[in-house]
Amino acid sequence: ALLVGGDPGIGKSTLLLQVSAAISNIQNNAHSIFISGEEAIDQVRMRANRLGLSDTSVQLATATNIRDIITTLEDLDNVHVVVADSIQTLYLDNLDSAPGTVAQVRASAQELIRLAKRDGFTLFLVGHVTKEGMIAGPSEITVVADKKTEIKSVITSLIGQAEHDINSQSIIISKDLSVLKEIKNLIKINIKN
């Protein structure tokens, strides 16, 4: 699972819609599914049209109930990519807490990750930056960073994942070498402390 995080309006949904369309165009008979918990299908479709993606075979859905999402995904064959936008809007109906709470975010992500691992598809989770400056989402993540990224949040996410167990993997992706060097140096400092 890949967590794509950032401030609202920065372009996470647009980027992942483009990624879904590209994968859908490359893989014959592959299902790319974009599930929005924030926007209506018509809003997502209008964005796709604006981007010139109206001819792609990306399947669009709006849903927030994890059980409904899982049931739908289990009924499909050849799923390659699933985008869940955003993890804060999803919920499990057996938890007594509101969508967006730590318990709901964690449980929803775990359910989707479990399904992705079992069925072998790539899962993109969209996570917004919280009031505390952290990226909401599971700690089993890959972090994508650019010059606008809050470096402390990236470091906290990467170190947090590594603390789960000795075999945990933390991955950082950035096109900006200076960002990667800064993260590497700050992680070394944090590990020494």
C-alpha positions as CSV (number, residue, x, y, z in Angstrom):
1,A,0.0,0.0,0.0
2,L,1.2,3.5,-0.8
3,L,0.1,6.5,1.2
4,V,0.0,9.7,-0.7
5,G,-0.3,12.6,1.7
6,G,-0.4,16.3,1.7
7,D,-2.4,19.4,2.3
8,P,-6.0,19.6,0.9
9,G,-6.0,20.9,-2.6
10,I,-2.4,20.1,-3.4
11,G,-3.3,17.7,-6.2
12,K,-3.3,14.2,-4.7
13,S,-6.6,13.1,-6.2
14,T,-5.6,14.5,-9.6
15,L,-2.3,12.8,-9.6
16,L,-3.8,9.4,-8.6
17,L,-6.5,9.7,-11.2
18,Q,-3.8,10.2,-13.8
19,V,-1.8,7.2,-12.4
20,S,-4.9,5.0,-12.5
21,A,-5.6,6.0,-16.1
22,A,-2.1,5.3,-17.2
23,I,-2.0,1.9,-15.6
24,S,-5.5,1.1,-17.0
25,N,-4.2,2.0,-20.5
26,I,-1.1,-0.1,-20.2
27,Q,-2.6,-3.2,-18.8
28,N,-5.2,-4.9,-21.0
29,N,-8.3,-6.1,-19.1
30,A,-6.8,-4.6,-15.9
31,H,-9.2,-2.9,-13.5
32,S,-8.2,0.5,-12.1
33,I,-10.7,1.6,-9.6
34,F,-10.9,5.1,-8.1
35,I,-13.1,5.2,-5.0
36,S,-13.9,8.7,-3.7
37,G,-15.3,9.3,-0.2
38,E,-15.1,13.0,-0.7
39,E,-16.4,13.8,-4.1
40,A,-19.4,12.8,-6.2
41,I,-18.7,10.6,-9.3
42,D,-19.6,13.5,-11.5
43,Q,-17.0,15.7,-9.9
44,V,-14.3,13.1,-10.5
45,R,-15.6,12.5,-14.0
46,M,-15.4,16.2,-14.8
47,R,-11.7,16.3,-13.5
48,A,-11.0,13.3,-15.7
49,N,-12.5,15.1,-18.7
50,R,-10.5,18.2,-18.0
51,L,-7.3,16.1,-17.9
52,G,-8.2,14.4,-21.2
53,L,-8.8,11.0,-19.5
54,S,-12.4,10.5,-20.5
55,D,-11.5,7.5,-22.8
56,T,-9.7,5.5,-20.1
57,S,-11.3,2.5,-18.4
58,V,-10.8,3.7,-14.9
59,Q,-13.9,2.7,-12.9
60,L,-15.2,5.4,-10.6
61,A,-17.1,4.9,-7.4
62,T,-18.2,6.8,-4.3
63,A,-18.2,4.9,-1.1
64,T,-17.2,5.3,2.5
65,N,-18.2,2.0,4.2
66,I,-15.3,-0.4,4.1
67,R,-17.4,-3.5,4.0
68,D,-19.3,-2.2,0.9
69,I,-15.9,-1.4,-0.7
70,I,-14.4,-4.8,0.1
71,T,-17.5,-6.7,-1.1
72,T,-17.4,-4.8,-4.4
73,L,-13.7,-5.4,-4.9
74,E,-14.0,-9.1,-4.1
75,D,-16.6,-9.4,-6.9
76,L,-14.2,-8.0,-9.6
77,D,-11.5,-10.0,-11.4
78,N,-8.1,-8.7,-12.5
79,V,-8.0,-5.7,-10.2
80,H,-4.6,-4.0,-10.6
81,V,-5.0,-0.6,-8.9
82,V,-7.3,0.7,-6.2
83,V,-7.3,4.4,-5.1
84,A,-9.1,5.2,-1.8
85,D,-9.6,8.9,-1.6
86,S,-9.3,9.6,1.3
87,I,-8.6,7.3,4.2
88,Q,-10.2,9.9,6.6
89,T,-13.6,9.5,5.0
90,L,-13.7,5.7,5.3
91,Y,-15.2,3.8,8.2
92,L,-16.0,0.3,9.6
93,D,-19.5,0.1,10.8
94,N,-18.5,-2.2,13.7
95,L,-16.3,0.5,15.3
96,D,-18.0,2.9,17.7
97,S,-16.2,6.0,16.4
98,A,-16.5,8.6,13.6
99,P,-14.7,8.4,10.3
100,G,-11.4,10.2,10.5
101,T,-10.6,9.1,14.0
102,V,-7.4,7.3,14.7
103,A,-9.3,4.0,15.3
104,Q,-11.3,4.3,12.0
105,V,-8.3,5.4,9.9
106,R,-6.2,2.5,11.3
107,A,-8.9,-0.2,11.0
108,S,-10.0,1.0,7.5
109,A,-6.5,1.0,6.2
110,Q,-5.7,-2.4,7.7
111,E,-8.8,-4.0,6.0
112,L,-7.9,-2.5,2.6
113,I,-4.2,-3.5,3.0
114,R,-5.2,-7.0,4.0
115,L,-7.4,-7.3,0.8
116,A,-4.7,-5.8,-1.4
117,K,-2.1,-8.3,-0.1
118,R,-4.4,-11.2,-0.5
119,D,-5.6,-10.3,-4.0
120,G,-2.4,-8.8,-5.3
121,F,-3.4,-5.3,-6.3
122,T,-1.7,-2.0,-5.7
123,L,-3.5,0.2,-3.2
124,F,-3.1,3.9,-3.0
125,L,-4.5,5.6,0.1
126,V,-4.9,9.4,0.1
127,G,-4.2,10.9,3.5
128,H,-4.5,14.6,4.4
129,V,-2.2,16.4,6.8
130,T,-3.8,16.6,10.2
131,K,-3.9,19.6,12.5
132,E,-0.8,18.3,14.2
133,G,1.1,18.3,10.9
134,M,1.1,14.5,10.5
135,I,-0.1,12.6,7.5
136,A,-3.2,10.6,8.4
137,G,-2.9,7.0,7.4
138,P,-1.4,3.7,8.2
139,S,2.2,3.4,9.2
140,E,2.8,0.6,6.7
141,I,3.6,3.2,4.1
142,T,5.7,4.7,1.4
143,V,6.1,8.4,1.8
144,V,6.2,10.7,-1.3
145,A,7.9,14.0,-0.5
146,D,8.7,17.2,-2.3
147,K,10.0,20.7,-1.3
148,K,6.6,21.6,0.2
149,T,6.5,18.5,2.4
150,E,6.8,18.9,6.2
151,I,10.0,17.1,6.7
152,K,9.3,16.4,10.4
153,S,6.1,14.5,9.5
154,V,8.0,12.4,7.0
155,I,10.7,11.5,9.5
156,T,8.1,10.6,12.1
157,S,6.3,8.4,9.6
158,L,9.4,6.6,8.5
159,I,10.8,6.1,12.0
160,G,7.4,5.1,13.3
161,Q,7.2,2.3,10.7
162,A,10.7,1.1,11.4
163,E,9.9,0.8,15.1
164,H,7.1,-1.8,14.5
165,D,9.6,-4.6,14.1
166,I,13.1,-5.4,12.8
167,N,11.8,-6.4,9.4
168,S,9.6,-3.3,8.8
169,Q,10.3,-1.4,5.6
170,S,10.2,2.4,5.2
171,I,10.4,3.9,1.8
172,I,10.7,7.5,0.8
173,I,10.2,8.7,-2.8
174,S,11.2,12.1,-4.0
175,K,12.4,13.7,-7.2
176,D,14.3,16.2,-5.2
177,L,17.7,15.0,-4.1
178,S,18.1,17.8,-1.5
179,V,14.9,16.6,0.2
180,L,16.2,13.1,0.4
181,K,19.6,14.2,1.8
182,E,17.9,16.3,4.4
183,I,15.6,13.5,5.5
184,K,18.6,11.1,5.6
185,N,20.6,13.4,7.8
186,L,17.7,14.1,10.2
187,I,16.9,10.4,10.5
188,K,20.5,9.7,11.5
189,I,20.2,12.5,14.2
190,N,16.9,11.1,15.5
191,I,18.2,7.5,15.7
192,K,21.2,8.7,17.7
193,N,18.9,10.4,20.2
